[in-house]
Amino acid sequence: MDALLDLLNSRPLVNGEEQDALGDPDSGRRWAREHGGDGSLAELALLREARDALRDVVRGESSPAVLGPLLEGVHQIPEITSDGLQWTVETPPTPGLPSR
């Protein structure tokens, strides 16, 4: 859940000016790697798409259904361990950070 909030907050207004942590390849790569991604250009494009879609849903400008394409092929796999129920997220072989 923290990653979603971080993604939403990756484009804040600071002193009336928009700051975009994913706006250029270097800072975007750094942001993605800090959040478990690989920082590829394809991943950054998906992160921007996911962020903008999430923002629109949060603002009530879009239906949550717009997030569907970003979650295609994503599955949660349950596993019973000595610590209880654990979930693992499996993503398709595309840049997976936006779906995590």
N, C-alpha and C positions, 0 to 999 in steps of 0.2 A: 504494500500500500504506500510506503514511503516513496518508492520510485515513481508512482503515479503523481503524487504531490510534487515531487522534485521536477518531473517532466512538465507539469502545468506551470510551475514557478520558474521554468527556465527562460521565460520571456517576460520579466517584470517591467513595470514602469519605475524608474528611479529618477527623482527630481523632474518628473514630467517627460522623461525620455525613455523610450523602450530599449531595454538591454536584452540581447538574444544570445544565450549561452550556446545555442546550436547554429548561430548565424554564419560563422565562418568555419572552414574545415578544421583548423587547429583547435579552437576552443570546443567545437562540437565533438571532435575525436576524444579530447580530454574528458569531456562530460560523459560521453558514452562509456569510455573505459572505466571511469570512476563508478559507473553504475552496472558494470559487468558485461558490457558489450565489447565489440571489437573495433568500433570507431570507423568502419568502412563508410565510403560515400553513400552506398546503398542503404546502410543502416541509418545514417544521418537523415536521409530523405524520408525514410519510414518514421523515424522519431519525430520529425517536423510534422508529417502528416497526422500521426497519432496525437501529438500535442494540440494541433489546431482542431482536430475532431473532438477531443476531450473538452477543450475550451468551449467550443460551440455547444456541446451537450450541457456542460455546467451552467452556461449562460442561458440555457433554454432556447437557443437558436436552432438547434438540431435535435432530432430524435436519437435516443441511444442506439437505434438500429444502424446509424452511420458507422459505428464501431465494429459491426459484424465482419466486414472484409478484413479488418486488421487481425481478427481472431480466427480466421479460417484455418483449420488444421491444427489448432492448439488444443491440447488435452491435458487434464490433470490426472495423474496416476496415483491411486492411494496405496500406501504400504503400512502394514502393521509392524511396529517395532517395539522393543522393550520400553521405549519412551511414550508409546501411544501411536496414534494415527499420524502419519506424515504424508504430505502431498508433494509430488514432483511434477513440474510443468514440462511438457514436451512440446516443442515447436517444430514447424516444418523447416526444411533446410534452407530457409531464407534468413536474412538478418532477423534474429529472434528477440532482441531486446525490447522492441515496442510491444510485443505480445506478452512479455513477462510482467 
